[in-house]
């Protein structure tokens, strides 16, 4: 069975960090985007193996939305 899982990827000076908001504690890192994508796919597959079908359905039924918003910066005197 195939599942659609949300993944967030962040980049910093050490490389890439990825996690799934639906799957608490499911995260990984990698030096490149390709590496972190492969790592998070593997981490999610291993995580999913530990869950019952009911647990999978409950976790993956959450709707995760992401967007970008504009905010004002601090005003200086």
PQR file with spaces between the fields and no chain letter, atoms N, CA, C, O and H, PARSE charges and radii, in Angstrom:
ATOM       1  N    UNK     1       0.843   -1.176    0.000 -0.4000 1.5000
ATOM       2  CA   UNK     1       0.000    0.000    0.000 -0.0000 2.0000
ATOM       3  C    UNK     1       0.890    1.241    0.000  0.5500 1.7000
ATOM       4  O    UNK     1       1.962    1.253    0.605 -0.5500 1.4000
ATOM       5  N    UNK     2       0.431    2.278   -0.684 -0.4000 1.5000
ATOM       6  CA   UNK     2       1.182    3.526   -0.749 -0.0000 2.0000
ATOM       7  C    UNK     2       0.433    4.595    0.040  0.5500 1.7000
ATOM       8  O    UNK     2      -0.797    4.615    0.069 -0.5500 1.4000
ATOM       9  H    UNK     2      -0.439    2.269   -1.176  0.4000 1.0000
ATOM      10  N    UNK     3       1.189    5.479    0.676 -0.4000 1.5000
ATOM      11  CA   UNK     3       0.624    6.556    1.479 -0.0000 2.0000
ATOM      12  C    UNK     3       1.221    7.882    1.033  0.5500 1.7000
ATOM      13  O    UNK     3       2.362    7.936    0.574 -0.5500 1.4000
ATOM      14  H    UNK     3       2.189    5.463    0.652  0.4000 1.0000
ATOM      15  N    UNK     4       0.451    8.940    1.169 -0.4000 1.5000
ATOM      16  CA   UNK     4       0.959   10.289    0.929 -0.0000 2.0000
ATOM      17  C    UNK     4       1.237   10.895    2.304  0.5500 1.7000
ATOM      18  O    UNK     4       0.335   11.008    3.134 -0.5500 1.4000
ATOM      19  H    UNK     4      -0.476    8.896    1.541  0.4000 1.0000
ATOM      20  N    UNK     5       2.486   11.280    2.536 -0.4000 1.5000
ATOM      21  CA   UNK     5       2.919   11.777    3.834 -0.0000 2.0000
ATOM      22  C    UNK     5       3.542   13.157    3.637  0.5500 1.7000
ATOM      23  O    UNK     5       4.340   13.358    2.721 -0.5500 1.4000
ATOM      24  H    UNK     5       3.218   11.188    1.862  0.4000 1.0000
ATOM      25  N    UNK     6       3.175   14.103    4.498 -0.4000 1.5000
ATOM      26  CA   UNK     6       3.762   15.444    4.433 -0.0000 2.0000
ATOM      27  C    UNK     6       5.196   15.408    4.941  0.5500 1.7000
ATOM      28  O    UNK     6       5.505   14.722    5.915 -0.5500 1.4000
ATOM      29  H    UNK     6       2.527   13.939    5.242  0.4000 1.0000
ATOM      30  N    UNK     7       6.064   16.153    4.270 -0.4000 1.5000
ATOM      31  CA   UNK     7       7.469   16.238    4.665 -0.0000 2.0000
ATOM      32  C    UNK     7       7.895   17.703    4.606  0.5500 1.7000
ATOM      33  O    UNK     7       7.579   18.409    3.648 -0.5500 1.4000
ATOM      34  H    UNK     7       5.813   16.710    3.479  0.4000 1.0000
ATOM      35  N    UNK     8       8.605   18.149    5.624 -0.4000 1.5000
ATOM      36  CA   UNK     8       9.183   19.491    5.656 -0.0000 2.0000
ATOM      37  C    UNK     8      10.692   19.333    5.561  0.5500 1.7000
ATOM      38  O    UNK     8      11.288   18.528    6.278 -0.5500 1.4000
ATOM      39  H    UNK     8       8.861   17.575    6.402  0.4000 1.0000
ATOM      40  N    UNK     9      11.303   20.103    4.676 -0.4000 1.5000
ATOM      41  CA   UNK     9      12.757   20.054    4.507 -0.0000 2.0000
ATOM      42  C    UNK     9      13.310   21.447    4.755  0.5500 1.7000
ATOM      43  O    UNK     9      12.842   22.428    4.177 -0.5500 1.4000
ATOM      44  H    UNK     9      10.819   20.757    4.095  0.4000 1.0000
ATOM      45  N    UNK    10      14.308   21.520    5.619 -0.4000 1.5000
ATOM      46  CA   UNK    10      14.962   22.783    5.930 -0.0000 2.0000
ATOM      47  C    UNK    10      16.443   22.666    5.589  0.5500 1.7000
ATOM      48  O    UNK    10      17.045   21.601    5.729 -0.5500 1.4000
ATOM      49  H    UNK    10      14.688   20.723    6.089  0.4000 1.0000
ATOM      50  N    UNK    11      17.012   23.765    5.146 -0.4000 1.5000
ATOM      51  CA   UNK    11      18.440   23.789    4.829 -0.0000 2.0000
ATOM      52  C    UNK    11      19.133   24.764    5.767  0.5500 1.7000
ATOM      53  O    UNK    11      18.628   25.856    6.027 -0.5500 1.4000
ATOM      54  H    UNK    11      16.523   24.630    5.033  0.4000 1.0000
ATOM      55  N    UNK    12      20.291   24.364    6.271 -0.4000 1.5000
ATOM      56  CA   UNK    12      21.121   25.262    7.074 -0.0000 2.0000
ATOM      57  C    UNK    12      22.578   25.045    6.706  0.5500 1.7000
ATOM      58  O    UNK    12      22.880   24.373    5.720 -0.5500 1.4000
ATOM      59  H    UNK    12      20.701   23.477    6.060  0.4000 1.0000
ATOM      60  N    UNK    13      23.473   25.603    7.486 -0.4000 1.5000
ATOM      61  CA   UNK    13      24.902   25.520    7.159 -0.0000 2.0000
ATOM      62  C    UNK    13      25.465   24.104    7.251  0.5500 1.7000
ATOM      63  O    UNK    13      26.567   23.850    6.764 -0.5500 1.4000
ATOM      64  H    UNK    13      23.228   26.149    8.288  0.4000 1.0000
ATOM      65  N    UNK    14      24.736   23.187    7.861 -0.4000 1.5000
ATOM      66  CA   UNK    14      25.204   21.806    8.016 -0.0000 2.0000
ATOM      67  C    UNK    14      24.627   20.856    6.973  0.5500 1.7000
ATOM      68  O    UNK    14      25.021   19.691    6.917 -0.5500 1.4000
ATOM      69  H    UNK    14      23.842   23.394    8.256  0.4000 1.0000
ATOM      70  N    UNK    15      23.709   21.330    6.153 -0.4000 1.5000
ATOM      71  CA   UNK    15      23.077   20.476    5.151 -0.0000 2.0000
ATOM      72  C    UNK    15      21.571   20.593    5.226  0.5500 1.7000
ATOM      73  O    UNK    15      21.032   21.690    5.369 -0.5500 1.4000
ATOM      74  H    UNK    15      23.389   22.277    6.199  0.4000 1.0000
ATOM      75  N    UNK    16      20.891   19.462    5.130 -0.4000 1.5000
ATOM      76  CA   UNK    16      19.430   19.443    5.096 -0.0000 2.0000
ATOM      77  C    UNK    16      18.879   18.629    6.259  0.5500 1.7000
ATOM      78  O    UNK    16      19.483   17.650    6.696 -0.5500 1.4000
ATOM      79  H    UNK    16      21.329   18.571    5.014  0.4000 1.0000
ATOM      80  N    UNK    17      17.729   19.054    6.747 -0.4000 1.5000
ATOM      81  CA   UNK    17      17.017   18.378    7.825 -0.0000 2.0000
ATOM      82  C    UNK    17      15.584   18.171    7.346  0.5500 1.7000
ATOM      83  O    UNK    17      14.969   19.108    6.837 -0.5500 1.4000
ATOM      84  H    UNK    17      17.238   19.850    6.392  0.4000 1.0000
ATOM      85  N    UNK    18      15.045   16.976    7.495 -0.4000 1.5000
ATOM      86  CA   UNK    18      13.682   16.685    7.051 -0.0000 2.0000
ATOM      87  C    UNK    18      12.908   15.990    8.162  0.5500 1.7000
ATOM      88  O    UNK    18      13.457   15.208    8.937 -0.5500 1.4000
ATOM      89  H    UNK    18      15.545   16.215    7.908  0.4000 1.0000
ATOM      90  N    UNK    19      11.602   16.301    8.215 -0.4000 1.5000
ATOM      91  CA   UNK    19      10.730   15.626    9.175 -0.0000 2.0000
ATOM      92  C    UNK    19       9.312   15.579    8.629  0.5500 1.7000
ATOM      93  O    UNK    19       8.951   16.316    7.712 -0.5500 1.4000
ATOM      94  H    UNK    19      11.156   16.937    7.585  0.4000 1.0000
ATOM      95  N    UNK    20       8.522   14.697    9.214 -0.4000 1.5000
ATOM      96  CA   UNK    20       7.112   14.585    8.854 -0.0000 2.0000
ATOM      97  C    UNK    20       6.270   15.098   10.013  0.5500 1.7000
ATOM      98  O    UNK    20       6.344   14.549   11.113 -0.5500 1.4000
ATOM      99  H    UNK    20       8.815   14.097    9.959  0.4000 1.0000
ATOM     100  N    UNK    21       5.463   16.146    9.791 -0.4000 1.5000
ATOM     101  CA   UNK    21       4.618   16.662   10.869 -0.0000 2.0000
ATOM     102  C    UNK    21       3.611   15.631   11.389  0.5500 1.7000
ATOM     103  O    UNK    21       3.232   15.682   12.559 -0.5500 1.4000
ATOM     104  H    UNK    21       5.403   16.592    8.898  0.4000 1.0000
ATOM     105  N    UNK    22       3.178   14.708   10.547 -0.4000 1.5000
ATOM     106  CA   UNK    22       2.204   13.692   10.971 -0.0000 2.0000
ATOM     107  C    UNK    22       2.825   12.627   11.860  0.5500 1.7000
ATOM     108  O    UNK    22       2.153   12.062   12.723 -0.5500 1.4000
ATOM     109  H    UNK    22       3.487   14.666    9.597  0.4000 1.0000
ATOM     110  N    UNK    23       4.091   12.355   11.653 -0.4000 1.5000
ATOM     111  CA   UNK    23       4.748   11.224   12.314 -0.0000 2.0000
ATOM     112  C    UNK    23       5.754   11.743   13.335  0.5500 1.7000
ATOM     113  O    UNK    23       6.926   11.946   13.019 -0.5500 1.4000
ATOM     114  H    UNK    23       4.638   12.814   10.952  0.4000 1.0000
ATOM     115  N    UNK    24       5.289   11.952   14.544 -0.4000 1.5000
ATOM     116  CA   UNK    24       6.123   12.517   15.606 -0.0000 2.0000
ATOM     117  C    UNK    24       7.416   11.726   15.780  0.5500 1.7000
ATOM     118  O    UNK    24       7.395   10.503   15.921 -0.5500 1.4000
ATOM     119  H    UNK    24       4.337   11.787   14.801  0.4000 1.0000
ATOM     120  N    UNK    25       8.535   12.435   15.767 -0.4000 1.5000
ATOM     121  CA   UNK    25       9.830   11.801   15.958 -0.0000 2.0000
ATOM     122  C    UNK    25      10.438   11.224   14.696  0.5500 1.7000
ATOM     123  O    UNK    25      11.535   10.667   14.742 -0.5500 1.4000
ATOM     124  H    UNK    25       8.553   13.428   15.652  0.4000 1.0000
ATOM     125  N    UNK    26       9.752   11.345   13.571 -0.4000 1.5000
ATOM     126  CA   UNK    26      10.274   10.810   12.309 -0.0000 2.0000
ATOM     127  C    UNK    26      11.021   11.930   11.589  0.5500 1.7000
ATOM     128  O    UNK    26      10.412   12.794   10.958 -0.5500 1.4000
ATOM     129  H    UNK    26       8.861   11.798   13.534  0.4000 1.0000
ATOM     130  N    UNK    27      12.335   11.900   11.694 -0.4000 1.5000
ATOM     131  CA   UNK    27      13.153   12.948   11.095 -0.0000 2.0000
ATOM     132  C    UNK    27      14.503   12.386   10.697  0.5500 1.7000
ATOM     133  O    UNK    27      14.888   11.302   11.133 -0.5500 1.4000
ATOM     134  H    UNK    27      12.829   11.197   12.206  0.4000 1.0000
ATOM     135  N    UNK    28      15.217   13.123    9.872 -0.4000 1.5000
ATOM     136  CA   UNK    28      16.525   12.689    9.395 -0.0000 2.0000
ATOM     137  C    UNK    28      17.282   13.891    8.865  0.5500 1.7000
ATOM     138  O    UNK    28      16.772   15.012    8.870 -0.5500 1.4000
ATOM     139  H    UNK    28      14.904   14.004    9.517  0.4000 1.0000
ATOM     140  N    UNK    29      18.488   13.655    8.413 -0.4000 1.5000
ATOM     141  CA   UNK    29      19.296   14.720    7.824 -0.0000 2.0000
ATOM     142  C    UNK    29      20.099   14.166    6.671  0.5500 1.7000
ATOM     143  O    UNK    29      20.180   12.953    6.478 -0.5500 1.4000
ATOM     144  H    UNK    29      18.903   12.745    8.409  0.4000 1.0000
ATOM     145  N    UNK    30      20.692   15.062    5.908 -0.4000 1.5000
ATOM     146  CA   UNK    30      21.540   14.656    4.793 -0.0000 2.0000
ATOM     147  C    UNK    30      22.370   15.827    4.314  0.5500 1.7000
ATOM     148  O    UNK    30      22.024   16.984    4.554 -0.5500 1.4000
ATOM     149  H    UNK    30      20.627   16.048    6.065  0.4000 1.0000
ATOM     150  N    UNK    31      23.461   15.527    3.638 -0.4000 1.5000
ATOM     151  CA   UNK    31      24.341   16.577    3.121 -0.0000 2.0000
ATOM     152  C    UNK    31      23.774   17.243    1.875  0.5500 1.7000
ATOM     153  O    UNK    31      24.063   18.410    1.612 -0.5500 1.4000
ATOM     154  H    UNK    31      23.742   14.587    3.443  0.4000 1.0000
ATOM     155  N    UNK    32      22.969   16.511    1.105 -0.4000 1.5000
ATOM     156  CA   UNK    32      22.389   17.038   -0.128 -0.0000 2.0000
ATOM     157  C    UNK    32      20.879   16.835   -0.099  0.5500 1.7000
ATOM     158  O    UNK    32      20.357   16.071    0.713 -0.5500 1.4000
ATOM     159  H    UNK    32      22.734   15.562    1.319  0.4000 1.0000
ATOM     160  N    UNK    33      20.193   17.524   -0.987 -0.4000 1.5000
ATOM     161  CA   UNK    33      18.746   17.357   -1.078 -0.0000 2.0000
ATOM     162  C    UNK    33      18.386   15.925   -1.472  0.5500 1.7000
ATOM     163  O    UNK    33      17.451   15.345   -0.919 -0.5500 1.4000
ATOM     164  H    UNK    33      20.617   18.145   -1.647  0.4000 1.0000
ATOM     165  N    UNK    34      19.119   15.358   -2.421 -0.4000 1.5000
ATOM     166  CA   UNK    34      18.857   13.967   -2.817 -0.0000 2.0000
ATOM     167  C    UNK    34      19.044   13.012   -1.646  0.5500 1.7000
ATOM     168  O    UNK    34      18.251   12.089   -1.455 -0.5500 1.4000
ATOM     169  H    UNK    34      19.878   15.829   -2.870  0.4000 1.0000
ATOM     170  N    UNK    35      20.090   13.237   -0.868 -0.4000 1.5000
ATOM     171  CA   UNK    35      20.364   12.360    0.275 -0.0000 2.0000
ATOM     172  C    UNK    35      19.267   12.468    1.332  0.5500 1.7000
ATOM     173  O    UNK    35      18.801   11.452    1.846 -0.5500 1.4000
ATOM     174  H    UNK    35      20.733   13.987   -1.023  0.4000 1.0000
ATOM     175  N    UNK    36      18.853   13.691    1.659 -0.4000 1.5000
ATOM     176  CA   UNK    36      17.825   13.837    2.690 -0.0000 2.0000
ATOM     177  C    UNK    36      16.483   13.284    2.208  0.5500 1.7000
ATOM     178  O    UNK    36      15.714   12.753    3.010 -0.5500 1.4000
ATOM     179  H    UNK    36      19.232   14.517    1.241  0.4000 1.0000
ATOM     180  N    UNK    37      16.191   13.402    0.910 -0.4000 1.5000
ATOM     181  CA   UNK    37      14.953   12.826    0.372 -0.0000 2.0000
ATOM     182  C    UNK    37      14.963   11.299    0.489  0.5500 1.7000
ATOM     183  O    UNK    37      13.962   10.698    0.879 -0.5500 1.4000
ATOM     184  H    UNK    37      16.815   13.833    0.259  0.4000 1.0000
ATOM     185  N    UNK    38      16.083   10.681    0.155 -0.4000 1.5000
ATOM     186  CA   UNK    38      16.193    9.222    0.292 -0.0000 2.0000
ATOM     187  C    UNK    38      16.101    8.819    1.759  0.5500 1.7000
ATOM     188  O    UNK    38      15.453    7.828    2.095 -0.5500 1.4000
ATOM     189  H    UNK    38      16.897   11.169   -0.161  0.4000 1.0000
ATOM     190  N    UNK    39      16.750    9.584    2.630 -0.4000 1.5000
ATOM     191  CA   UNK    39      16.754    9.265    4.056 -0.0000 2.0000
ATOM     192  C    UNK    39      15.367    9.393    4.679  0.5500 1.7000
ATOM     193  O    UNK    39      14.968    8.546    5.477 -0.5500 1.4000
ATOM     194  H    UNK    39      17.277   10.389    2.357  0.4000 1.0000
ATOM     195  N    UNK    40      14.622   10.454    4.317 -0.4000 1.5000
ATOM     196  CA   UNK    40      13.299   10.626    4.928 -0.0000 2.0000
ATOM     197  C    UNK    40      12.331    9.576    4.397  0.5500 1.7000
ATOM     198  O    UNK    40      11.463    9.109    5.135 -0.5500 1.4000
ATOM     199  H    UNK    40      14.946   11.143    3.669  0.4000 1.0000
ATOM     200  N    UNK    41      12.465    9.203    3.144 -0.4000 1.5000
ATOM     201  CA   UNK    41      11.614    8.128    2.600 -0.0000 2.0000
ATOM     202  C    UNK    41      11.850    6.833    3.395  0.5500 1.7000
ATOM     203  O    UNK    41      10.901    6.156    3.789 -0.5500 1.4000
ATOM     204  H    UNK    41      13.170    9.582    2.544  0.4000 1.0000
ATOM     205  N    UNK    42      13.119    6.505    3.621 -0.4000 1.5000
ATOM     206  CA   UNK    42      13.443    5.295    4.387 -0.0000 2.0000
ATOM     207  C    UNK    42      12.942    5.407    5.824  0.5500 1.7000
ATOM     208  O    UNK    42      12.388    4.450    6.365 -0.5500 1.4000
ATOM     209  H    UNK    42      13.890    7.056    3.301  0.4000 1.0000
ATOM     210  N    UNK    43      13.136    6.574    6.445 -0.4000 1.5000
ATOM     211  CA   UNK    43      12.693    6.765    7.828 -0.0000 2.0000
ATOM     212  C    UNK    43      11.178    6.602    7.944  0.5500 1.7000
ATOM     213  O    UNK    43      10.690    5.984    8.890 -0.5500 1.4000
ATOM     214  H    UNK    43      13.586    7.352    6.005  0.4000 1.0000
ATOM     215  N    UNK    44      10.439    7.154    6.990 -0.4000 1.5000
ATOM     216  CA   UNK    44       8.979    7.037    7.013 -0.0000 2.0000
ATOM     217  C    UNK    44       8.552    5.587    6.814  0.5500 1.7000
ATOM     218  O    UNK    44       7.659    5.105    7.510 -0.5500 1.4000
ATOM     219  H    UNK    44      10.835    7.656    6.222  0.4000 1.0000
ATOM     220  N    UNK    45       9.178    4.893    5.877 -0.4000 1.5000
ATOM     221  CA   UNK    45       8.824    3.488    5.649 -0.0000 2.0000
ATOM     222  C    UNK    45       9.070    2.649    6.895  0.5500 1.7000
ATOM     223  O    UNK    45       8.244    1.804    7.242 -0.5500 1.4000
ATOM     224  H    UNK    45       9.903    5.285    5.311  0.4000 1.0000
ATOM     225  N    UNK    46      10.188    2.868    7.569 -0.4000 1.5000
ATOM     226  CA   UNK    46      10.478    2.128    8.801 -0.0000 2.0000
ATOM     227  C    UNK    46       9.491    2.496    9.906  0.5500 1.7000
ATOM     228  O    UNK    46       9.022    1.625   10.638 -0.5500 1.4000
ATOM     229  H    UNK    46      10.859    3.554    7.287  0.4000 1.0000
ATOM     230  N    UNK    47       9.179    3.772   10.025 -0.4000 1.5000
ATOM     231  CA   UNK    47       8.219    4.241   11.026 -0.0000 2.0000
ATOM     232  C    UNK    47       6.857    3.593   10.797  0.5500 1.7000
ATOM     233  O    UNK    47       6.221    3.119   11.739 -0.5500 1.4000
ATOM     234  H    UNK    47       9.560    4.479    9.430  0.4000 1.0000
ATOM     235  N    UNK    48       6.415    3.574    9.542 -0.4000 1.5000
ATOM     236  CA   UNK    48       5.103    3.021    9.206 -0.0000 2.0000
ATOM     237  C    UNK    48       5.009    1.535    9.535  0.5500 1.7000
ATOM     238  O    UNK    48       3.932    1.040    9.865 -0.5500 1.4000
ATOM     239  H    UNK    48       6.932    3.959    8.777  0.4000 1.0000
ATOM     240  N    UNK    49       6.130    0.821    9.448 -0.4000 1.5000
ATOM     241  CA   UNK    49       6.135   -0.609    9.774 -0.0000 2.0000
ATOM     242  C    UNK    49       5.789   -0.868   11.233  0.5500 1.7000
ATOM     243  O    UNK    49       5.329   -1.958   11.574 -0.5500 1.4000
ATOM     244  H    UNK    49       7.005    1.223    9.180  0.4000 1.0000
ATOM     245  N    UNK    50       6.004    0.120   12.099 -0.4000 1.5000
ATOM     246  CA   UNK    50       5.748   -0.059   13.530 -0.0000 2.0000
ATOM     247  C    UNK    50       4.300    0.226   13.905  0.5500 1.7000
ATOM     248  O    UNK    50       3.902   -0.008   15.047 -0.5500 1.4000
ATOM     249  H    UNK    50       6.377    1.005   11.822  0.4000 1.0000
ATOM     250  N    UNK    51       3.499    0.732   12.951 -0.4000 1.5000
ATOM     251  CA   UNK    51       2.129    1.141   13.244 -0.0000 2.0000
ATOM     252  C    UNK    51       1.108    0.119   12.760  0.5500 1.7000
ATOM     253  O    UNK    51       1.330   -0.588   11.777 -0.5500 1.4000
ATOM     254  H    UNK    51       3.822    0.921   12.024  0.4000 1.0000
ATOM     255  N    UNK    52      -0.009    0.058   13.467 -0.4000 1.5000
ATOM     256  CA   UNK    52      -1.135   -0.743   12.977 -0.0000 2.0000
ATOM     257  C    UNK    52      -1.833    0.046   11.869  0.5500 1.7000
ATOM     258  O    UNK    52      -1.583    1.240   11.700 -0.5500 1.4000
ATOM     259  H    UNK    52      -0.189    0.633   14.266  0.4000 1.0000
ATOM     260  N    UNK    53      -2.696   -0.615   11.125 -0.4000 1.5000
ATOM     261  CA   UNK    53      -3.444    0.068   10.058 -0.0000 2.0000
ATOM     262  C    UNK    53      -4.303    1.196   10.632  0.5500 1.7000
ATOM     263  O    UNK    53      -4.438    2.250   10.012 -0.5500 1.4000
ATOM     264  H    UNK    53      -2.899   -1.585   11.262  0.4000 1.0000
ATOM     265  N    UNK    54      -4.878    0.978   11.805 -0.4000 1.5000
ATOM     266  CA   UNK    54      -5.700    2.006   12.451 -0.0000 2.0000
ATOM     267  C    UNK    54      -4.851    3.209   12.841  0.5500 1.7000
ATOM     268  O    UNK    54      -5.274    4.351   12.661 -0.5500 1.4000
ATOM     269  H    UNK    54      -4.768    0.122   12.310  0.4000 1.0000
ATOM     270  N    UNK    55      -3.656    2.960   13.375 -0.4000 1.5000
ATOM     271  CA   UNK    55      -2.763    4.062   13.741 -0.0000 2.0000
ATOM     272  C    UNK    55      -2.338    4.852   12.506  0.5500 1.7000
ATOM     273  O    UNK    55      -2.296    6.081   12.535 -0.5500 1.4000
ATOM     274  H    UNK    55      -3.313    2.032   13.521  0.4000 1.0000
ATOM     275  N    UNK    56      -2.025    4.149   11.428 -0.4000 1.5000
ATOM     276  CA   UNK    56      -1.651    4.830   10.180 -0.0000 2.0000
ATOM     277  C    UNK    56      -2.782    5.731    9.703  0.5500 1.7000
ATOM     278  O    UNK    56      -2.562    6.894    9.363 -0.5500 1.4000
ATOM     279  H    UNK    56      -2.059    3.150   11.404  0.4000 1.0000
ATOM     280  N    UNK    57      -3.987    5.186    9.681 -0.4000 1.5000
ATOM     281  CA   UNK    57      -5.142    5.954    9.208 -0.0000 2.0000
ATOM     282  C    UNK    57      -5.367    7.196   10.064  0.5500 1.7000
ATOM     283  O    UNK    57      -5.652    8.272    9.538 -0.5500 1.4000
ATOM     284  H    UNK    57      -4.166    4.242    9.958  0.4000 1.0000
ATOM     285  N    UNK    58      -5.239    7.051   11.373 -0.4000 1.5000
ATOM     286  CA   UNK    58      -5.451    8.190   12.269 -0.0000 2.0000
ATOM     287  C    UNK    58      -4.388    9.265   12.062  0.5500 1.7000
ATOM     288  O    UNK    58      -4.711   10.450   11.992 -0.5500 1.4000
ATOM     289  H    UNK    58      -5.008    6.177   11.800  0.4000 1.0000
ATOM     290  N    UNK    59      -3.134    8.862   11.963 -0.4000 1.5000
ATOM     291  CA   UNK    59      -2.050    9.833   11.798 -0.0000 2.0000
ATOM     292  C    UNK    59      -2.105   10.535   10.451  0.5500 1.7000
ATOM     293  O    UNK    59      -1.865   11.739   10.365 -0.5500 1.4000
ATOM     294  H    UNK    59      -2.872    7.899   12.019  0.4000 1.0000
ATOM     295  N    UNK    60      -2.414    9.800    9.414 -0.4000 1.5000
ATOM     296  CA   UNK    60      -2.355   10.361    8.069 -0.0000 2.0000
ATOM     297  C    UNK    60      -3.654   11.033    7.639  0.5500 1.7000
ATOM     298  O    UNK    60      -3.733   11.557    6.528 -0.5500 1.4000
ATOM     299  H    UNK    60      -2.609    8.822    9.483  0.4000 1.0000
ATOM     300  N    UNK    61      -4.671   11.028    8.495 -0.4000 1.5000
ATOM     301  CA   UNK    61      -5.920   11.701    8.151 -0.0000 2.0000
ATOM     302  C    UNK    61      -5.866   13.193    8.473  0.5500 1.7000
ATOM     303  O    UNK    61      -6.743   13.950    8.058 -0.5500 1.4000
ATOM     304  H    UNK    61      -4.607   10.603    9.398  0.4000 1.0000
ATOM     305  N    UNK    62      -4.844   13.616    9.207 -0.4000 1.5000
ATOM     306  CA   UNK    62      -4.702   15.036    9.532 -0.0000 2.0000
ATOM     307  C    UNK    62      -4.382   15.824    8.274  0.5500 1.7000
ATOM     308  O    UNK    62      -3.616   15.370    7.424 -0.5500 1.4000
ATOM     309  H    UNK    62      -4.131   13.001    9.544  0.4000 1.0000
ATOM     310  N    UNK    63      -4.969   16.996    8.161 -0.4000 1.5000
ATOM     311  CA   UNK    63      -4.675   17.857    7.022 -0.0000 2.0000
ATOM     312  C    UNK    63      -3.561   18.816    7.422  0.5500 1.7000
ATOM     313  O    UNK    63      -3.701   19.571    8.384 -0.5500 1.4000
ATOM     314  H    UNK    63      -5.592   17.364    8.851  0.4000 1.0000
ATOM     315  N    UNK    64      -2.462   18.786    6.686 -0.4000 1.5000
ATOM     316  CA   UNK    64      -1.316   19.656    6.936 -0.0000 2.0000
ATOM     317  C    UNK    64      -1.266   20.683    5.815  0.5500 1.7000
ATOM     318  O    UNK    64      -1.176   20.322    4.642 -0.5500 1.4000
ATOM     319  H    UNK    64      -2.349   18.173    5.904  0.4000 1.0000
ATOM     320  N    UNK    65      -1.325   21.954    6.171 -0.4000 1.5000
ATOM     321  CA   UNK    65      -1.258   23.028    5.189 -0.0000 2.0000
ATOM     322  C    UNK    65      -0.029   23.883    5.456  0.5500 1.7000
ATOM     323  O    UNK    65       0.303   24.161    6.608 -0.5500 1.4000
ATOM     324  H    UNK    65      -1.399   22.247    7.124  0.4000 1.0000
ATOM     325  N    UNK    66       0.634   24.292    4.405 -0.4000 1.5000
ATOM     326  CA   UNK    66       1.750   25.222    4.554 -0.0000 2.0000
ATOM     327  C    UNK    66       1.529   26.381    3.599  0.5500 1.7000
ATOM     328  O    UNK    66       0.956   26.217    2.523 -0.5500 1.4000
ATOM     329  H    UNK    66       0.364   24.065    3.469  0.4000 1.0000
ATOM     330  N    UNK    67       1.986   27.540    4.002 -0.4000 1.5000
ATOM     331  CA   UNK    67       1.888   28.728    3.174 -0.0000 2.0000
ATOM     332  C    UNK    67       2.948   29.717    3.628  0.5500 1.7000
ATOM     333  O    UNK    67       3.605   29.513    4.650 -0.5500 1.4000
ATOM     334  H    UNK    67       2.452   27.673    4.877  0.4000 1.0000
ATOM     335  N    UNK    68       3.108   30.766    2.882 -0.4000 1.5000
ATOM     336  CA   UNK    68       4.011   31.852    3.268 -0.0000 2.0000
ATOM     337  C    UNK    68       3.160   33.099    3.476  0.5500 1.7000
ATOM     338  O    UNK    68       2.239   33.365    2.703 -0.5500 1.4000
ATOM     339  H    UNK    68       2.575   30.932    2.052  0.4000 1.0000
ATOM     340  N    UNK    69       3.467   33.852    4.508 -0.4000 1.5000
ATOM     341  CA   UNK    69       2.749   35.091    4.763 -0.0000 2.0000
ATOM     342  C    UNK    69       3.752   36.226    4.892  0.5500 1.7000
ATOM     343  O    UNK    69       4.918   36.003    5.219 -0.5500 1.4000
ATOM     344  H    UNK    69       4.214   33.636    5.136  0.4000 1.0000
ATOM     345  N    UNK    70       3.295   37.434    4.635 -0.4000 1.5000
ATOM     346  CA   UNK    70       4.138   38.606    4.824 -0.0000 2.0000
ATOM     347  C    UNK    70       3.812   39.218    6.172  0.5500 1.7000
ATOM     348  O    UNK    70       2.647   39.313    6.557 -0.5500 1.4000
ATOM     349  H    UNK    70       2.348   37.615    4.370  0.4000 1.0000
ATOM     350  N    UNK    71       4.848   39.634    6.887 -0.4000 1.5000
ATOM     351  CA   UNK    71       4.679   40.309    8.171 -0.0000 2.0000
ATOM     352  C    UNK    71       5.556   41.549    8.182  0.5500 1.7000
ATOM     353  O    UNK    71       6.550   41.626    7.460 -0.5500 1.4000
ATOM     354  H    UNK    71       5.794   39.557    6.574  0.4000 1.0000
ATOM     355  N    UNK    72       5.187   42.504    8.994 -0.4000 1.5000
ATOM     356  CA   UNK    72       6.003   43.710    9.125 -0.0000 2.0000
ATOM     357  C    UNK    72       7.197   43.412   10.013  0.5500 1.7000
ATOM     358  O    UNK    72       7.099   42.657   10.981 -0.5500 1.4000
ATOM     359  H    UNK    72       4.380   42.442    9.580  0.4000 1.0000
ATOM     360  N    UNK    73       8.320   44.014    9.671 -0.4000 1.5000
ATOM     361  CA   UNK    73       9.501   43.899   10.516 -0.0000 2.0000
ATOM     362  C    UNK    73       9.442   44.933   11.628  0.5500 1.7000
ATOM     363  O    UNK    73       8.592   45.824   11.622 -0.5500 1.4000
ATOM     364  H    UNK    73       8.400   44.627    8.886  0.4000 1.0000
ATOM     365  N    UNK    74      10.343   44.806   12.568 -0.4000 1.5000
ATOM     366  CA   UNK    74      10.414   45.762   13.670 -0.0000 2.0000
ATOM     367  C    UNK    74      10.767   47.139   13.123  0.5500 1.7000
ATOM     368  O    UNK    74      11.620   47.277   12.246 -0.5500 1.4000
ATOM     369  H    UNK    74      11.033   44.083   12.573  0.4000 1.0000
ATOM     370  N    UNK    75      10.104   48.141   13.651 -0.4000 1.5000
ATOM     371  CA   UNK    75      10.393   49.507   13.219 -0.0000 2.0000
ATOM     372  C    UNK    75      11.484   50.081   14.097  0.5500 1.7000
ATOM     373  O    UNK    75      11.469   49.924   15.318 -0.5500 1.4000
ATOM     374  H    UNK    75       9.412   48.029   14.364  0.4000 1.0000
ATOM     375  N    UNK    76      12.428   50.745   13.461 -0.4000 1.5000
ATOM     376  CA   UNK    76      13.516   51.364   14.213 -0.0000 2.0000
ATOM     377  C    UNK    76      13.233   52.843   14.388  0.5500 1.7000
ATOM     378  O    UNK    76      12.561   53.462   13.564 -0.5500 1.4000
ATOM     379  H    UNK    76      12.441   50.872   12.469  0.4000 1.0000
ATOM     380  N    UNK    77      13.743   53.391   15.451 -0.4000 1.5000
ATOM     381  CA   UNK    77      13.510   54.814   15.750 -0.0000 2.0000
ATOM     382  C    UNK    77      14.379   55.711   14.913  0.5500 1.7000
ATOM     383  O    UNK    77      14.308   56.933   15.040 -0.5500 1.4000
ATOM     384  H    UNK    77      14.289   52.888   16.121  0.4000 1.0000
